[in-house]
Amino acid sequence: MARQYEMQVLSSYSKRLHRRRLNLDALEEALHGRAETLPTVDDVHLLGWTMLENW
């Protein structure tokens, strides 16, 4: 009986870890996709100078 309970606990724990890993993978993908669309520091710096020159 105790062995069956241990197996259930381990199975539940394993499923939770798997779900968390899937969530982390999805978050990592979303952040990576977002990072590709963000301007770089150089882009922002150039834009700032361009705006000042045209002011």
mmCIF file as Biopython writes it, N, C-alpha, C and O atoms, coordinates in Angstrom:
data_model
#
loop_
_atom_site.group_PDB
_atom_site.id
_atom_site.type_symbol
_atom_site.label_atom_id
_atom_site.label_alt_id
_atom_site.label_comp_id
_atom_site.label_asym_id
_atom_site.label_entity_id
_atom_site.label_seq_id
_atom_site.pdbx_PDB_ins_code
_atom_site.Cartn_x
_atom_site.Cartn_y
_atom_site.Cartn_z
_atom_site.occupancy
_atom_site.B_iso_or_equiv
_atom_site.auth_seq_id
_atom_site.auth_asym_id
_atom_site.pdbx_PDB_model_num
ATOM 1   N N  . MET A ? 1  ? 0.824  -1.198 0.000   1.0 0.0 1  A 1 
ATOM 2   C CA . MET A ? 1  ? 0.000  0.000  0.000   1.0 0.0 1  A 1 
ATOM 3   C C  . MET A ? 1  ? 0.872  1.267  0.000   1.0 0.0 1  A 1 
ATOM 4   O O  . MET A ? 1  ? 0.619  2.213  -0.747  1.0 0.0 1  A 1 
ATOM 5   N N  . ALA A ? 2  ? 1.896  1.259  0.850   1.0 0.0 2  A 1 
ATOM 6   C CA . ALA A ? 2  ? 2.785  2.422  0.916   1.0 0.0 2  A 1 
ATOM 7   C C  . ALA A ? 2  ? 3.538  2.597  -0.403  1.0 0.0 2  A 1 
ATOM 8   O O  . ALA A ? 2  ? 3.773  3.718  -0.854  1.0 0.0 2  A 1 
ATOM 9   N N  . ARG A ? 3  ? 3.908  1.482  -1.007  1.0 0.0 3  A 1 
ATOM 10  C CA . ARG A ? 3  ? 4.631  1.531  -2.287  1.0 0.0 3  A 1 
ATOM 11  C C  . ARG A ? 3  ? 3.752  2.149  -3.381  1.0 0.0 3  A 1 
ATOM 12  O O  . ARG A ? 3  ? 4.228  2.939  -4.196  1.0 0.0 3  A 1 
ATOM 13  N N  . GLN A ? 4  ? 2.484  1.786  -3.390  1.0 0.0 4  A 1 
ATOM 14  C CA . GLN A ? 4  ? 1.554  2.339  -4.376  1.0 0.0 4  A 1 
ATOM 15  C C  . GLN A ? 4  ? 1.414  3.849  -4.174  1.0 0.0 4  A 1 
ATOM 16  O O  . GLN A ? 4  ? 1.373  4.609  -5.141  1.0 0.0 4  A 1 
ATOM 17  N N  . TYR A ? 5  ? 1.340  4.272  -2.920  1.0 0.0 5  A 1 
ATOM 18  C CA . TYR A ? 5  ? 1.237  5.705  -2.614  1.0 0.0 5  A 1 
ATOM 19  C C  . TYR A ? 5  ? 2.496  6.431  -3.091  1.0 0.0 5  A 1 
ATOM 20  O O  . TYR A ? 5  ? 2.409  7.508  -3.682  1.0 0.0 5  A 1 
ATOM 21  N N  . GLU A ? 6  ? 3.667  5.838  -2.833  1.0 0.0 6  A 1 
ATOM 22  C CA . GLU A ? 6  ? 4.922  6.441  -3.289  1.0 0.0 6  A 1 
ATOM 23  C C  . GLU A ? 6  ? 4.932  6.616  -4.807  1.0 0.0 6  A 1 
ATOM 24  O O  . GLU A ? 6  ? 5.355  7.652  -5.320  1.0 0.0 6  A 1 
ATOM 25  N N  . MET A ? 7  ? 4.467  5.601  -5.510  1.0 0.0 7  A 1 
ATOM 26  C CA . MET A ? 7  ? 4.443  5.664  -6.971  1.0 0.0 7  A 1 
ATOM 27  C C  . MET A ? 7  ? 3.485  6.754  -7.454  1.0 0.0 7  A 1 
ATOM 28  O O  . MET A ? 7  ? 3.777  7.444  -8.432  1.0 0.0 7  A 1 
ATOM 29  N N  . GLN A ? 8  ? 2.348  6.915  -6.780  1.0 0.0 8  A 1 
ATOM 30  C CA . GLN A ? 8  ? 1.397  7.961  -7.152  1.0 0.0 8  A 1 
ATOM 31  C C  . GLN A ? 8  ? 1.992  9.347  -6.920  1.0 0.0 8  A 1 
ATOM 32  O O  . GLN A ? 8  ? 1.840  10.248 -7.745  1.0 0.0 8  A 1 
ATOM 33  N N  . VAL A ? 9  ? 2.670  9.503  -5.785  1.0 0.0 9  A 1 
ATOM 34  C CA . VAL A ? 9  ? 3.301  10.789 -5.465  1.0 0.0 9  A 1 
ATOM 35  C C  . VAL A ? 9  ? 4.382  11.110 -6.494  1.0 0.0 9  A 1 
ATOM 36  O O  . VAL A ? 9  ? 4.462  12.233 -6.991  1.0 0.0 9  A 1 
ATOM 37  N N  . LEU A ? 10 ? 5.214  10.115 -6.809  1.0 0.0 10 A 1 
ATOM 38  C CA . LEU A ? 10 ? 6.272  10.333 -7.796  1.0 0.0 10 A 1 
ATOM 39  C C  . LEU A ? 10 ? 5.699  10.646 -9.176  1.0 0.0 10 A 1 
ATOM 40  O O  . LEU A ? 10 ? 6.223  11.499 -9.891  1.0 0.0 10 A 1 
ATOM 41  N N  . SER A ? 11 ? 4.634  9.962  -9.542  1.0 0.0 11 A 1 
ATOM 42  C CA . SER A ? 11 ? 3.997  10.214 -10.831 1.0 0.0 11 A 1 
ATOM 43  C C  . SER A ? 11 ? 3.433  11.629 -10.886 1.0 0.0 11 A 1 
ATOM 44  O O  . SER A ? 11 ? 3.590  12.333 -11.883 1.0 0.0 11 A 1 
ATOM 45  N N  . SER A ? 12 ? 2.779  12.033 -9.808  1.0 0.0 12 A 1 
ATOM 46  C CA . SER A ? 12 ? 2.211  13.379 -9.741  1.0 0.0 12 A 1 
ATOM 47  C C  . SER A ? 12 ? 3.320  14.433 -9.820  1.0 0.0 12 A 1 
ATOM 48  O O  . SER A ? 12 ? 3.195  15.428 -10.534 1.0 0.0 12 A 1 
ATOM 49  N N  . TYR A ? 13 ? 4.402  14.200 -9.079  1.0 0.0 13 A 1 
ATOM 50  C CA . TYR A ? 13 ? 5.533  15.123 -9.075  1.0 0.0 13 A 1 
ATOM 51  C C  . TYR A ? 13 ? 6.160  15.211 -10.470 1.0 0.0 13 A 1 
ATOM 52  O O  . TYR A ? 13 ? 6.501  16.298 -10.937 1.0 0.0 13 A 1 
ATOM 53  N N  . SER A ? 14 ? 6.308  14.069 -11.121 1.0 0.0 14 A 1 
ATOM 54  C CA . SER A ? 14 ? 6.883  14.027 -12.460 1.0 0.0 14 A 1 
ATOM 55  C C  . SER A ? 14 ? 6.017  14.805 -13.455 1.0 0.0 14 A 1 
ATOM 56  O O  . SER A ? 14 ? 6.536  15.544 -14.290 1.0 0.0 14 A 1 
ATOM 57  N N  . LYS A ? 15 ? 4.702  14.635 -13.361 1.0 0.0 15 A 1 
ATOM 58  C CA . LYS A ? 15 ? 3.787  15.356 -14.254 1.0 0.0 15 A 1 
ATOM 59  C C  . LYS A ? 15 ? 3.873  16.860 -14.024 1.0 0.0 15 A 1 
ATOM 60  O O  . LYS A ? 15 ? 3.855  17.644 -14.973 1.0 0.0 15 A 1 
ATOM 61  N N  . ARG A ? 16 ? 3.967  17.260 -12.748 1.0 0.0 16 A 1 
ATOM 62  C CA . ARG A ? 16 ? 4.087  18.691 -12.440 1.0 0.0 16 A 1 
ATOM 63  C C  . ARG A ? 16 ? 5.375  19.267 -13.011 1.0 0.0 16 A 1 
ATOM 64  O O  . ARG A ? 16 ? 5.374  20.355 -13.589 1.0 0.0 16 A 1 
ATOM 65  N N  . LEU A ? 17 ? 6.473  18.535 -12.849 1.0 0.0 17 A 1 
ATOM 66  C CA . LEU A ? 17 ? 7.752  19.001 -13.399 1.0 0.0 17 A 1 
ATOM 67  C C  . LEU A ? 17 ? 7.684  19.116 -14.920 1.0 0.0 17 A 1 
ATOM 68  O O  . LEU A ? 17 ? 8.214  20.063 -15.501 1.0 0.0 17 A 1 
ATOM 69  N N  . HIS A ? 18 ? 7.035  18.158 -15.555 1.0 0.0 18 A 1 
ATOM 70  C CA . HIS A ? 18 ? 6.903  18.187 -17.012 1.0 0.0 18 A 1 
ATOM 71  C C  . HIS A ? 18 ? 6.095  19.407 -17.453 1.0 0.0 18 A 1 
ATOM 72  O O  . HIS A ? 18 ? 6.465  20.086 -18.411 1.0 0.0 18 A 1 
ATOM 73  N N  . ARG A ? 19 ? 4.991  19.684 -16.754 1.0 0.0 19 A 1 
ATOM 74  C CA . ARG A ? 19 ? 4.173  20.857 -17.099 1.0 0.0 19 A 1 
ATOM 75  C C  . ARG A ? 19 ? 4.969  22.139 -16.908 1.0 0.0 19 A 1 
ATOM 76  O O  . ARG A ? 19 ? 4.888  23.050 -17.731 1.0 0.0 19 A 1 
ATOM 77  N N  . ARG A ? 20 ? 5.736  22.213 -15.827 1.0 0.0 20 A 1 
ATOM 78  C CA . ARG A ? 20 ? 6.549  23.415 -15.591 1.0 0.0 20 A 1 
ATOM 79  C C  . ARG A ? 20 ? 7.587  23.582 -16.689 1.0 0.0 20 A 1 
ATOM 80  O O  . ARG A ? 20 ? 7.851  24.695 -17.144 1.0 0.0 20 A 1 
ATOM 81  N N  . ARG A ? 21 ? 8.174  22.467 -17.110 1.0 0.0 21 A 1 
ATOM 82  C CA . ARG A ? 21 ? 9.175  22.532 -18.180 1.0 0.0 21 A 1 
ATOM 83  C C  . ARG A ? 21 ? 8.534  23.031 -19.476 1.0 0.0 21 A 1 
ATOM 84  O O  . ARG A ? 21 ? 9.115  23.844 -20.194 1.0 0.0 21 A 1 
ATOM 85  N N  . LEU A ? 22 ? 7.324  22.532 -19.767 1.0 0.0 22 A 1 
ATOM 86  C CA . LEU A ? 22 ? 6.617  23.002 -20.959 1.0 0.0 22 A 1 
ATOM 87  C C  . LEU A ? 22 ? 6.315  24.491 -20.853 1.0 0.0 22 A 1 
ATOM 88  O O  . LEU A ? 22 ? 6.441  25.224 -21.834 1.0 0.0 22 A 1 
ATOM 89  N N  . ASN A ? 23 ? 5.915  24.940 -19.663 1.0 0.0 23 A 1 
ATOM 90  C CA . ASN A ? 23 ? 5.633  26.361 -19.459 1.0 0.0 23 A 1 
ATOM 91  C C  . ASN A ? 23 ? 6.896  27.196 -19.645 1.0 0.0 23 A 1 
ATOM 92  O O  . ASN A ? 23 ? 6.855  28.263 -20.257 1.0 0.0 23 A 1 
ATOM 93  N N  . LEU A ? 24 ? 8.012  26.714 -19.119 1.0 0.0 24 A 1 
ATOM 94  C CA . LEU A ? 24 ? 9.277  27.444 -19.276 1.0 0.0 24 A 1 
ATOM 95  C C  . LEU A ? 24 ? 9.705  27.492 -20.742 1.0 0.0 24 A 1 
ATOM 96  O O  . LEU A ? 24 ? 10.195 28.516 -21.218 1.0 0.0 24 A 1 
ATOM 97  N N  . ASP A ? 25 ? 9.518  26.383 -21.451 1.0 0.0 25 A 1 
ATOM 98  C CA . ASP A ? 25 ? 9.857  26.362 -22.877 1.0 0.0 25 A 1 
ATOM 99  C C  . ASP A ? 25 ? 9.011  27.368 -23.649 1.0 0.0 25 A 1 
ATOM 100 O O  . ASP A ? 25 ? 9.521  28.084 -24.511 1.0 0.0 25 A 1 
ATOM 101 N N  . ALA A ? 26 ? 7.714  27.422 -23.337 1.0 0.0 26 A 1 
ATOM 102 C CA . ALA A ? 26 ? 6.820  28.365 -24.020 1.0 0.0 26 A 1 
ATOM 103 C C  . ALA A ? 26 ? 7.212  29.803 -23.698 1.0 0.0 26 A 1 
ATOM 104 O O  . ALA A ? 26 ? 7.200  30.663 -24.578 1.0 0.0 26 A 1 
ATOM 105 N N  . LEU A ? 27 ? 7.558  30.063 -22.445 1.0 0.0 27 A 1 
ATOM 106 C CA . LEU A ? 27 ? 7.979  31.405 -22.041 1.0 0.0 27 A 1 
ATOM 107 C C  . LEU A ? 27 ? 9.274  31.793 -22.748 1.0 0.0 27 A 1 
ATOM 108 O O  . LEU A ? 27 ? 9.415  32.914 -23.237 1.0 0.0 27 A 1 
ATOM 109 N N  . GLU A ? 28 ? 10.209 30.860 -22.794 1.0 0.0 28 A 1 
ATOM 110 C CA . GLU A ? 28 ? 11.482 31.127 -23.463 1.0 0.0 28 A 1 
ATOM 111 C C  . GLU A ? 28 ? 11.265 31.448 -24.947 1.0 0.0 28 A 1 
ATOM 112 O O  . GLU A ? 28 ? 11.883 32.369 -25.482 1.0 0.0 28 A 1 
ATOM 113 N N  . GLU A ? 29 ? 10.393 30.691 -25.604 1.0 0.0 29 A 1 
ATOM 114 C CA . GLU A ? 29 ? 10.087 30.960 -27.012 1.0 0.0 29 A 1 
ATOM 115 C C  . GLU A ? 29 ? 9.473  32.339 -27.198 1.0 0.0 29 A 1 
ATOM 116 O O  . GLU A ? 29 ? 9.834  33.073 -28.118 1.0 0.0 29 A 1 
ATOM 117 N N  . ALA A ? 30 ? 8.540  32.684 -26.314 1.0 0.0 30 A 1 
ATOM 118 C CA . ALA A ? 30 ? 7.870  33.985 -26.412 1.0 0.0 30 A 1 
ATOM 119 C C  . ALA A ? 30 ? 8.866  35.123 -26.202 1.0 0.0 30 A 1 
ATOM 120 O O  . ALA A ? 30 ? 8.847  36.115 -26.930 1.0 0.0 30 A 1 
ATOM 121 N N  . LEU A ? 31 ? 9.730  34.975 -25.208 1.0 0.0 31 A 1 
ATOM 122 C CA . LEU A ? 31 ? 10.718 36.023 -24.941 1.0 0.0 31 A 1 
ATOM 123 C C  . LEU A ? 31 ? 11.723 36.131 -26.079 1.0 0.0 31 A 1 
ATOM 124 O O  . LEU A ? 31 ? 12.130 37.232 -26.450 1.0 0.0 31 A 1 
ATOM 125 N N  . HIS A ? 32 ? 12.120 35.002 -26.628 1.0 0.0 32 A 1 
ATOM 126 C CA . HIS A ? 32 ? 13.072 35.026 -27.737 1.0 0.0 32 A 1 
ATOM 127 C C  . HIS A ? 32 ? 12.454 35.730 -28.946 1.0 0.0 32 A 1 
ATOM 128 O O  . HIS A ? 32 ? 13.110 36.538 -29.602 1.0 0.0 32 A 1 
ATOM 129 N N  . GLY A ? 33 ? 11.210 35.425 -29.232 1.0 0.0 33 A 1 
ATOM 130 C CA . GLY A ? 33 ? 10.527 36.081 -30.343 1.0 0.0 33 A 1 
ATOM 131 C C  . GLY A ? 33 ? 10.397 37.568 -30.118 1.0 0.0 33 A 1 
ATOM 132 O O  . GLY A ? 33 ? 10.548 38.357 -31.050 1.0 0.0 33 A 1 
ATOM 133 N N  . ARG A ? 34 ? 10.118 37.957 -28.884 1.0 0.0 34 A 1 
ATOM 134 C CA . ARG A ? 34 ? 9.973  39.377 -28.552 1.0 0.0 34 A 1 
ATOM 135 C C  . ARG A ? 34 ? 11.319 40.084 -28.637 1.0 0.0 34 A 1 
ATOM 136 O O  . ARG A ? 34 ? 11.394 41.218 -29.110 1.0 0.0 34 A 1 
ATOM 137 N N  . ALA A ? 35 ? 12.372 39.431 -28.188 1.0 0.0 35 A 1 
ATOM 138 C CA . ALA A ? 35 ? 13.698 40.051 -28.197 1.0 0.0 35 A 1 
ATOM 139 C C  . ALA A ? 35 ? 14.147 40.365 -29.618 1.0 0.0 35 A 1 
ATOM 140 O O  . ALA A ? 35 ? 14.879 41.330 -29.837 1.0 0.0 35 A 1 
ATOM 141 N N  . GLU A ? 36 ? 13.716 39.563 -30.579 1.0 0.0 36 A 1 
ATOM 142 C CA . GLU A ? 36 ? 14.114 39.809 -31.966 1.0 0.0 36 A 1 
ATOM 143 C C  . GLU A ? 36 ? 13.450 41.051 -32.539 1.0 0.0 36 A 1 
ATOM 144 O O  . GLU A ? 36 ? 13.942 41.617 -33.515 1.0 0.0 36 A 1 
ATOM 145 N N  . THR A ? 37 ? 12.333 41.488 -31.946 1.0 0.0 37 A 1 
ATOM 146 C CA . THR A ? 37 ? 11.628 42.658 -32.474 1.0 0.0 37 A 1 
ATOM 147 C C  . THR A ? 37 ? 11.963 43.939 -31.719 1.0 0.0 37 A 1 
ATOM 148 O O  . THR A ? 37 ? 11.577 45.027 -32.146 1.0 0.0 37 A 1 
ATOM 149 N N  . LEU A ? 38 ? 12.674 43.822 -30.608 1.0 0.0 38 A 1 
ATOM 150 C CA . LEU A ? 38 ? 13.036 45.013 -29.835 1.0 0.0 38 A 1 
ATOM 151 C C  . LEU A ? 38 ? 14.216 45.725 -30.495 1.0 0.0 38 A 1 
ATOM 152 O O  . LEU A ? 38 ? 15.098 45.073 -31.054 1.0 0.0 38 A 1 
ATOM 153 N N  . PRO A ? 39 ? 14.236 47.052 -30.436 1.0 0.0 39 A 1 
ATOM 154 C CA . PRO A ? 39 ? 15.384 47.772 -31.007 1.0 0.0 39 A 1 
ATOM 155 C C  . PRO A ? 39 ? 16.624 47.571 -30.143 1.0 0.0 39 A 1 
ATOM 156 O O  . PRO A ? 39 ? 16.525 47.370 -28.933 1.0 0.0 39 A 1 
ATOM 157 N N  . THR A ? 40 ? 17.764 47.626 -30.766 1.0 0.0 40 A 1 
ATOM 158 C CA . THR A ? 40 ? 19.013 47.526 -30.018 1.0 0.0 40 A 1 
ATOM 159 C C  . THR A ? 40 ? 19.334 48.893 -29.413 1.0 0.0 40 A 1 
ATOM 160 O O  . THR A ? 40 ? 18.696 49.893 -29.743 1.0 0.0 40 A 1 
ATOM 161 N N  . VAL A ? 41 ? 20.311 48.926 -28.540 1.0 0.0 41 A 1 
ATOM 162 C CA . VAL A ? 41 ? 20.753 50.187 -27.943 1.0 0.0 41 A 1 
ATOM 163 C C  . VAL A ? 41 ? 21.258 51.118 -29.039 1.0 0.0 41 A 1 
ATOM 164 O O  . VAL A ? 41 ? 21.008 52.323 -28.998 1.0 0.0 41 A 1 
ATOM 165 N N  . ASP A ? 42 ? 21.967 50.563 -30.016 1.0 0.0 42 A 1 
ATOM 166 C CA . ASP A ? 42 ? 22.472 51.378 -31.127 1.0 0.0 42 A 1 
ATOM 167 C C  . ASP A ? 42 ? 21.330 51.982 -31.938 1.0 0.0 42 A 1 
ATOM 168 O O  . ASP A ? 42 ? 21.409 53.134 -32.364 1.0 0.0 42 A 1 
ATOM 169 N N  . ASP A ? 43 ? 20.258 51.198 -32.154 1.0 0.0 43 A 1 
ATOM 170 C CA . ASP A ? 43 ? 19.096 51.720 -32.885 1.0 0.0 43 A 1 
ATOM 171 C C  . ASP A ? 43 ? 18.486 52.908 -32.153 1.0 0.0 43 A 1 
ATOM 172 O O  . ASP A ? 43 ? 18.172 53.927 -32.766 1.0 0.0 43 A 1 
ATOM 173 N N  . VAL A ? 44 ? 18.320 52.775 -30.849 1.0 0.0 44 A 1 
ATOM 174 C CA . VAL A ? 44 ? 17.715 53.845 -30.049 1.0 0.0 44 A 1 
ATOM 175 C C  . VAL A ? 44 ? 18.620 55.070 -30.048 1.0 0.0 44 A 1 
ATOM 176 O O  . VAL A ? 44 ? 18.139 56.197 -30.168 1.0 0.0 44 A 1 
ATOM 177 N N  . HIS A ? 45 ? 19.926 54.858 -29.915 1.0 0.0 45 A 1 
ATOM 178 C CA . HIS A ? 45 ? 20.890 55.951 -29.910 1.0 0.0 45 A 1 
ATOM 179 C C  . HIS A ? 45 ? 20.856 56.704 -31.240 1.0 0.0 45 A 1 
ATOM 180 O O  . HIS A ? 45 ? 20.827 57.935 -31.258 1.0 0.0 45 A 1 
ATOM 181 N N  . LEU A ? 46 ? 20.860 55.973 -32.343 1.0 0.0 46 A 1 
ATOM 182 C CA . LEU A ? 46 ? 20.801 56.584 -33.669 1.0 0.0 46 A 1 
ATOM 183 C C  . LEU A ? 46 ? 19.498 57.349 -33.856 1.0 0.0 46 A 1 
ATOM 184 O O  . LEU A ? 46 ? 19.500 58.452 -34.403 1.0 0.0 46 A 1 
ATOM 185 N N  . LEU A ? 47 ? 18.392 56.777 -33.410 1.0 0.0 47 A 1 
ATOM 186 C CA . LEU A ? 47 ? 17.100 57.448 -33.518 1.0 0.0 47 A 1 
ATOM 187 C C  . LEU A ? 47 ? 17.105 58.751 -32.719 1.0 0.0 47 A 1 
ATOM 188 O O  . LEU A ? 47 ? 16.589 59.768 -33.182 1.0 0.0 47 A 1 
ATOM 189 N N  . GLY A ? 48 ? 17.687 58.718 -31.523 1.0 0.0 48 A 1 
ATOM 190 C CA . GLY A ? 48 ? 17.767 59.923 -30.695 1.0 0.0 48 A 1 
ATOM 191 C C  . GLY A ? 48 ? 18.546 61.021 -31.387 1.0 0.0 48 A 1 
ATOM 192 O O  . GLY A ? 48 ? 18.106 62.171 -31.402 1.0 0.0 48 A 1 
ATOM 193 N N  . TRP A ? 49 ? 19.708 60.689 -31.969 1.0 0.0 49 A 1 
ATOM 194 C CA . TRP A ? 49 ? 20.507 61.683 -32.672 1.0 0.0 49 A 1 
ATOM 195 C C  . TRP A ? 49 ? 19.781 62.203 -33.902 1.0 0.0 49 A 1 
ATOM 196 O O  . TRP A ? 49 ? 19.839 63.397 -34.198 1.0 0.0 49 A 1 
ATOM 197 N N  . THR A ? 50 ? 19.102 61.324 -34.615 1.0 0.0 50 A 1 
ATOM 198 C CA . THR A ? 50 ? 18.347 61.737 -35.804 1.0 0.0 50 A 1 
ATOM 199 C C  . THR A ? 50 ? 17.245 62.709 -35.418 1.0 0.0 50 A 1 
ATOM 200 O O  . THR A ? 50 ? 17.019 63.703 -36.108 1.0 0.0 50 A 1 
ATOM 201 N N  . MET A ? 51 ? 16.562 62.428 -34.323 1.0 0.0 51 A 1 
ATOM 202 C CA . MET A ? 51 ? 15.489 63.318 -33.872 1.0 0.0 51 A 1 
ATOM 203 C C  . MET A ? 51 ? 16.051 64.675 -33.458 1.0 0.0 51 A 1 
ATOM 204 O O  . MET A ? 51 ? 15.452 65.709 -33.751 1.0 0.0 51 A 1 
ATOM 205 N N  . LEU A ? 52 ? 17.205 64.678 -32.776 1.0 0.0 52 A 1 
ATOM 206 C CA . LEU A ? 52 ? 17.818 65.943 -32.353 1.0 0.0 52 A 1 
ATOM 207 C C  . LEU A ? 52 ? 18.261 66.767 -33.561 1.0 0.0 52 A 1 
ATOM 208 O O  . LEU A ? 52 ? 18.081 67.984 -33.586 1.0 0.0 52 A 1 
ATOM 209 N N  . GLU A ? 53 ? 18.838 66.104 -34.555 1.0 0.0 53 A 1 
ATOM 210 C CA . GLU A ? 53 ? 19.301 66.811 -35.745 1.0 0.0 53 A 1 
ATOM 211 C C  . GLU A ? 53 ? 18.145 67.436 -36.516 1.0 0.0 53 A 1 
ATOM 212 O O  . GLU A ? 53 ? 18.306 68.490 -37.132 1.0 0.0 53 A 1 
ATOM 213 N N  . ASN A ? 54 ? 16.999 66.802 -36.486 1.0 0.0 54 A 1 
ATOM 214 C CA . ASN A ? 54 ? 15.842 67.304 -37.233 1.0 0.0 54 A 1 
ATOM 215 C C  . ASN A ? 54 ? 14.958 68.223 -36.405 1.0 0.0 54 A 1 
ATOM 216 O O  . ASN A ? 54 ? 13.921 68.673 -36.892 1.0 0.0 54 A 1 
ATOM 217 N N  . TRP A ? 55 ? 15.333 68.509 -35.187 1.0 0.0 55 A 1 
ATOM 218 C CA . TRP A ? 55 ? 14.502 69.326 -34.303 1.0 0.0 55 A 1 
ATOM 219 C C  . TRP A ? 55 ? 14.645 70.770 -34.582 1.0 0.0 55 A 1 
ATOM 220 O O  . TRP A ? 55 ? 14.010 71.592 -33.922 1.0 0.0 55 A 1 
#
